[in-house]
Amino acid sequence: MKAMTEETAMLRLADYCAKGEHCSSELIAKLAQWGIAESATLRILDELHQRKYFDDERYARALVRDKIAYNKWGRRKIEQTLWQKSIADDIRQRVLGEVADEEYLDALRPLLRQKRKTTRAADGYELNQKLIRFALSRGFTFDIIRQCLDVDDEAELVD
């Protein structure tokens, strides 16, 4: 296979970025996969960043928004995903700090209501333990889980 030139790699990467949000670590991986030298990689990334084809903070905001809205993930799971994508710690903390607890609550409440309907348990204590484990596996923090369970328990008493 013929080696890819720096200019071709830049054009292909620009096209890749234009189709969706990507972070710098994904772009570096693509360039390495194409066999582009490290010095050329830095030049390409610098040029694409200046032209605003990618921005790690913009990527992080989009990822956080999508994972809460569509995947119903909690803070811990999203934080881990951002870490795996090599997003800088200051960007991770800033973007995650912008999300209000209410957004996590709005994502978790319907999940727990649905899970409560399909979960078999001997008593309320066992049911709550199963729901807590489920919510923890989705990356929600214990304080958010507790708030949702307290509201659901109160609603159950009223019914």
Backbone bond lengths (Angstrom), bond angles and torsions (degrees), N, CA, C in turn:
res aa  C-N    CA-C-N  psi(-1)  N-CA   C-N-CA  omega(-1)  CA-C   N-CA-C  phi
1 M - - - 1.447 - - 1.535 109.57 -
2 K 1.308 115.08 136.44 1.463 120.95 -178.09 1.537 109.71 -71.91
3 A 1.326 116.36 138.86 1.465 121.15 179.68 1.532 109.88 -67.09
4 M 1.322 115.03 142.25 1.450 120.92 -179.50 1.533 110.17 -82.16
5 T 1.315 115.85 137.91 1.461 119.42 178.23 1.530 109.50 -79.21
6 E 1.319 114.97 162.79 1.461 120.96 179.58 1.533 110.74 -62.20
7 E 1.318 116.19 -40.95 1.468 120.48 -179.22 1.531 111.37 -65.71
8 T 1.323 117.06 -42.58 1.465 121.43 177.96 1.519 110.39 -63.11
9 A 1.320 116.06 -42.42 1.466 120.60 178.92 1.522 110.59 -62.15
10 M 1.329 116.82 -41.18 1.465 120.57 179.16 1.526 110.01 -62.75
11 L 1.312 117.58 -45.30 1.465 121.18 -179.55 1.534 111.36 -64.35
12 R 1.326 116.28 -43.06 1.470 119.26 179.41 1.523 111.36 -65.64
13 L 1.316 116.55 -39.08 1.468 120.96 179.52 1.525 110.68 -69.76
14 A 1.327 117.69 -38.17 1.468 121.23 176.56 1.519 109.93 -62.10
15 D 1.311 116.69 -41.96 1.470 121.51 177.59 1.532 110.42 -63.73
16 Y 1.310 116.38 -42.97 1.474 122.88 178.06 1.529 110.63 -60.03
17 C 1.321 116.62 -44.05 1.473 121.74 -179.97 1.526 111.74 -69.13
18 A 1.315 116.92 -33.57 1.461 121.17 -178.34 1.530 111.34 -68.30
19 K 1.313 116.98 -22.97 1.468 120.86 -177.56 1.521 113.64 -85.50
20 G 1.325 118.14 -14.41 1.461 120.77 -179.44 1.513 111.08 -179.13
21 E 1.340 114.91 167.94 1.468 120.14 178.83 1.522 110.38 -72.98
22 H 1.315 116.05 133.91 1.458 121.75 176.96 1.518 108.93 -140.05
23 C 1.327 115.59 151.54 1.462 120.17 178.61 1.529 109.43 -100.73
24 S 1.309 115.22 167.73 1.462 120.43 -175.79 1.532 112.11 -61.31
25 S 1.332 117.80 -36.23 1.473 119.07 -179.06 1.533 111.59 -65.42
26 E 1.331 117.57 -34.63 1.467 120.31 176.36 1.528 110.65 -66.76
27 L 1.318 116.01 -39.29 1.462 120.31 -179.25 1.522 111.10 -69.01
28 I 1.320 116.36 -40.11 1.465 120.70 177.18 1.525 110.04 -61.60
29 A 1.333 116.19 -41.97 1.469 120.59 178.93 1.535 110.81 -62.77
30 K 1.332 116.55 -41.63 1.472 120.41 178.26 1.523 110.70 -61.04
31 L 1.327 115.90 -46.93 1.457 119.60 -178.65 1.527 111.54 -64.03
32 A 1.315 116.70 -38.50 1.467 120.30 177.38 1.532 109.84 -64.96
33 Q 1.315 115.92 -40.36 1.472 121.21 178.31 1.529 110.71 -61.23
34 W 1.315 116.66 -35.13 1.459 121.47 179.66 1.523 112.02 -82.74
35 G 1.324 118.06 -3.86 1.460 121.55 177.19 1.518 114.06 78.95
36 I 1.316 117.27 28.32 1.464 121.74 179.94 1.531 109.02 -83.34
37 A 1.320 117.04 135.88 1.466 122.31 -178.56 1.527 110.49 -64.25
38 E 1.335 115.64 155.10 1.463 121.08 -176.97 1.525 112.49 -61.90
39 S 1.322 117.48 -39.69 1.475 119.95 179.26 1.526 110.78 -63.93
40 A 1.329 116.80 -40.98 1.465 120.99 177.97 1.532 110.40 -68.00
41 T 1.320 116.61 -36.48 1.466 121.60 178.28 1.522 110.22 -58.75
42 L 1.334 116.05 -45.40 1.468 119.84 -179.96 1.527 111.35 -63.58
43 R 1.318 116.99 -41.04 1.472 120.18 179.07 1.532 110.81 -65.06
44 I 1.316 116.49 -43.82 1.469 121.21 -179.51 1.528 110.26 -63.12
45 L 1.321 116.38 -47.30 1.468 119.72 -179.08 1.522 111.32 -63.16
46 D 1.313 116.18 -41.01 1.461 119.85 179.27 1.529 110.68 -61.62
47 E 1.315 116.36 -45.11 1.469 121.23 -179.84 1.535 110.89 -63.73
48 L 1.320 117.66 -45.53 1.465 121.14 -179.04 1.532 111.49 -67.46
49 H 1.317 116.44 -34.71 1.468 119.67 178.71 1.526 109.98 -69.30
50 Q 1.320 117.24 -41.22 1.467 120.58 177.83 1.528 111.38 -62.49
51 R 1.316 116.27 -35.64 1.471 121.03 178.79 1.541 111.76 -82.92
52 K 1.327 116.27 2.28 1.471 123.83 176.97 1.533 113.56 64.19
53 Y 1.323 116.42 32.49 1.461 120.07 174.26 1.526 110.99 -72.94
54 F 1.319 116.14 -28.57 1.461 119.68 177.17 1.519 109.07 -146.55
55 D 1.304 114.79 154.30 1.459 122.19 177.98 1.528 105.75 -156.56
56 D 1.318 117.17 121.33 1.462 120.45 -176.75 1.525 112.77 -60.85
57 E 1.319 117.03 -36.58 1.471 119.24 179.81 1.532 110.57 -68.80
58 R 1.313 117.42 -41.85 1.465 121.06 177.09 1.531 109.97 -62.87
59 Y 1.330 115.75 -41.98 1.461 120.98 177.65 1.529 110.56 -60.58
60 A 1.334 116.65 -45.55 1.462 121.19 -178.42 1.527 110.65 -62.23
61 R 1.325 117.32 -43.35 1.476 120.49 178.40 1.525 111.16 -60.49
62 A 1.315 116.71 -44.28 1.466 121.06 -179.93 1.527 110.60 -64.50
63 L 1.323 116.47 -43.62 1.458 120.51 179.89 1.525 110.77 -62.37
64 V 1.317 117.65 -46.57 1.471 121.60 -179.45 1.523 109.84 -60.54
65 R 1.316 116.44 -48.77 1.464 121.04 -179.10 1.537 111.18 -58.93
66 D 1.326 116.44 -46.88 1.461 120.58 -178.16 1.526 112.91 -67.99
67 K 1.317 117.29 -41.80 1.464 119.92 -177.52 1.529 112.00 -67.63
68 I 1.318 117.54 -32.88 1.465 119.63 176.55 1.528 109.72 -73.68
69 A 1.315 116.83 -47.64 1.463 121.22 -174.25 1.528 113.31 -71.56
70 Y 1.313 117.57 -44.27 1.465 120.16 -171.92 1.520 113.98 -100.72
71 N 1.330 117.74 -39.92 1.458 120.50 -177.76 1.521 112.91 -93.26
72 K 1.337 116.64 -12.59 1.468 122.60 -179.04 1.527 110.77 58.00
73 W 1.336 115.64 49.33 1.452 121.51 178.31 1.514 109.91 -95.29
74 G 1.325 115.41 153.53 1.447 122.27 175.38 1.518 111.77 -94.23
75 R 1.327 114.48 178.51 1.463 121.81 -174.65 1.526 112.87 -58.30
76 R 1.315 118.42 -44.81 1.475 121.08 -174.86 1.530 112.23 -63.85
77 K 1.325 116.39 -42.85 1.462 119.33 -178.67 1.532 110.79 -68.85
78 I 1.331 116.36 -38.20 1.458 120.34 177.64 1.528 109.84 -66.40
79 E 1.330 116.14 -42.93 1.465 121.02 179.45 1.532 110.72 -59.95
80 Q 1.313 116.17 -41.11 1.462 120.63 178.86 1.534 111.11 -65.25
81 T 1.318 116.70 -40.08 1.461 120.61 178.63 1.528 110.81 -64.16
82 L 1.330 116.40 -43.29 1.471 119.61 177.51 1.526 111.04 -62.34
83 W 1.325 116.73 -39.46 1.468 120.79 177.61 1.533 110.05 -62.93
84 Q 1.342 116.61 -42.89 1.462 120.22 179.68 1.530 111.76 -63.72
85 K 1.318 116.77 -29.13 1.468 121.62 178.71 1.526 111.73 -84.98
86 S 1.329 117.28 6.11 1.471 123.96 178.75 1.529 113.22 60.87
87 I 1.321 116.34 36.21 1.460 120.95 174.66 1.524 106.89 -77.95
88 A 1.316 116.81 133.76 1.468 122.31 -176.83 1.534 110.84 -56.91
89 D 1.324 115.41 145.72 1.467 121.86 -176.78 1.524 112.28 -58.41
90 D 1.323 117.72 -41.53 1.471 119.21 -179.39 1.527 111.37 -64.92
91 I 1.320 117.72 -36.66 1.471 121.07 177.15 1.521 109.79 -68.33
92 R 1.340 116.52 -44.60 1.482 120.10 178.67 1.516 110.69 -56.07
93 Q 1.324 116.25 -50.63 1.469 119.86 -176.64 1.523 111.88 -65.24
94 R 1.313 117.02 -40.61 1.470 120.99 -179.52 1.537 110.63 -64.34
95 V 1.316 116.64 -47.43 1.471 120.78 -177.19 1.528 110.73 -67.98
96 L 1.318 117.25 -43.72 1.466 119.60 178.93 1.524 111.49 -68.20
97 G 1.325 117.11 -30.84 1.463 120.97 177.49 1.516 112.96 -68.01
98 E 1.324 117.18 -21.52 1.463 121.04 179.10 1.526 112.66 -76.35
99 V 1.319 116.98 -15.13 1.466 120.72 -177.92 1.527 109.11 -86.96
100 A 1.313 115.41 123.60 1.464 120.94 179.30 1.527 110.57 -76.87
101 D 1.332 116.35 149.77 1.461 120.89 177.47 1.527 111.11 -55.42
102 E 1.313 116.58 -32.92 1.467 121.04 -178.26 1.531 111.62 -59.89
103 E 1.338 117.63 -33.61 1.464 120.59 178.50 1.532 110.69 -65.94
104 Y 1.335 115.92 -40.61 1.467 119.47 177.13 1.527 110.12 -67.19
105 L 1.312 116.57 -41.11 1.470 121.02 178.57 1.527 110.54 -61.50
106 D 1.329 116.57 -43.10 1.466 120.77 179.29 1.525 112.08 -63.87
107 A 1.311 117.26 -30.18 1.463 121.05 178.06 1.528 111.12 -79.15
108 L 1.345 116.59 -37.91 1.465 120.49 -173.62 1.521 113.52 -80.76
109 R 1.313 118.15 -37.17 1.479 120.22 -175.93 1.522 113.35 -53.24
110 P 1.350 118.88 -53.22 1.470 117.73 179.88 1.532 113.08 -63.46
111 L 1.327 116.58 -34.18 1.472 120.05 177.71 1.524 110.87 -61.02
112 L 1.335 115.85 -46.92 1.464 119.95 -178.90 1.520 111.26 -68.27
113 R 1.327 117.67 -37.66 1.472 120.06 177.52 1.519 110.48 -60.22
114 Q 1.328 116.19 -45.73 1.466 120.89 179.52 1.522 111.03 -65.91
115 K 1.318 116.88 -44.05 1.465 121.22 -178.96 1.528 110.52 -64.96
116 R 1.331 116.99 -36.85 1.465 121.69 179.16 1.536 110.40 -59.20
117 K 1.332 117.15 -38.28 1.469 122.13 -178.21 1.525 112.00 -66.85
118 T 1.330 116.48 -31.92 1.469 119.88 -173.73 1.526 113.95 -103.62
119 T 1.326 117.54 0.76 1.463 120.76 -176.72 1.519 110.37 -98.33
120 R 1.316 115.22 129.00 1.469 120.57 177.69 1.529 108.45 -96.36
121 A 1.323 114.55 134.18 1.462 119.76 179.38 1.524 108.77 -151.66
122 A 1.337 115.92 151.40 1.462 121.63 -178.94 1.525 111.64 -70.40
123 D 1.335 116.41 -33.44 1.466 119.76 -178.72 1.529 110.06 -153.33
124 G 1.316 116.15 178.88 1.460 121.89 -177.94 1.516 112.92 -62.32
125 Y 1.335 116.53 -36.63 1.456 120.72 -179.51 1.532 110.36 -63.78
126 E 1.331 117.15 -47.41 1.466 121.31 -179.78 1.530 110.42 -64.69
127 L 1.337 116.59 -39.35 1.462 120.55 178.26 1.531 110.38 -61.31
128 N 1.335 116.71 -46.23 1.463 120.20 179.20 1.517 111.42 -62.68
129 Q 1.327 118.68 -38.39 1.465 121.39 178.22 1.522 111.10 -62.66
130 K 1.326 116.48 -41.80 1.466 120.35 178.70 1.530 110.88 -66.71
131 L 1.322 116.76 -40.10 1.462 120.39 179.14 1.528 111.16 -66.71
132 I 1.325 115.96 -38.74 1.469 120.32 177.96 1.529 110.45 -63.47
133 R 1.330 116.99 -45.96 1.473 120.36 178.97 1.531 110.87 -60.90
134 F 1.335 116.10 -41.35 1.466 120.71 178.48 1.533 110.46 -60.43
135 A 1.330 116.46 -48.99 1.469 120.83 -177.94 1.534 111.47 -66.14
136 L 1.318 117.33 -38.12 1.464 120.58 176.63 1.527 110.56 -62.51
137 S 1.335 116.71 -38.20 1.468 120.05 179.66 1.524 111.40 -67.20
138 R 1.319 117.18 -22.75 1.455 122.27 176.49 1.524 111.82 -86.45
139 G 1.338 117.71 -1.71 1.453 121.53 174.55 1.517 115.31 92.77
140 F 1.322 117.43 11.01 1.463 119.34 179.15 1.518 110.10 -81.51
141 T 1.327 115.82 147.79 1.455 120.78 179.00 1.519 109.22 -80.39
142 F 1.324 115.30 156.73 1.461 120.03 -174.70 1.526 112.16 -62.73
143 D 1.337 118.05 -35.74 1.469 118.95 -179.62 1.527 111.58 -65.90
144 I 1.326 118.43 -36.55 1.474 121.90 176.59 1.527 109.59 -68.07
145 I 1.318 116.85 -43.20 1.467 121.19 179.21 1.521 109.91 -60.43
146 R 1.320 115.97 -46.75 1.470 121.41 -178.57 1.529 110.69 -59.01
147 Q 1.327 116.88 -42.29 1.469 120.38 179.04 1.527 111.24 -61.21
148 C 1.321 116.72 -41.77 1.466 120.46 179.85 1.523 111.17 -68.31
149 L 1.327 116.93 -42.59 1.462 119.85 -179.51 1.524 111.05 -67.33
150 D 1.327 117.66 -38.62 1.464 120.45 178.46 1.517 110.81 -61.65
151 V 1.332 117.84 -43.15 1.465 121.92 179.46 1.521 110.08 -65.41
152 D 1.342 117.39 -43.73 1.463 120.96 179.62 1.522 111.26 -64.86
153 D 1.332 116.60 -40.05 1.476 119.68 178.51 1.517 111.11 -63.94
154 E 1.323 117.86 -40.87 1.471 121.80 178.40 1.522 110.02 -64.92
155 A 1.315 117.84 -41.37 1.471 121.87 -179.85 1.524 109.88 -65.00
156 E 1.315 117.27 -36.77 1.461 122.05 179.71 1.537 110.60 -65.98
157 L 1.331 116.88 -37.19 1.466 120.81 178.69 1.516 111.45 -66.88
158 V 1.336 118.01 -34.28 1.451 122.72 -178.58 1.522 110.31 -72.39
159 D 1.343 117.63 -37.16 1.475 122.25 -177.53 1.474 113.37 -61.55
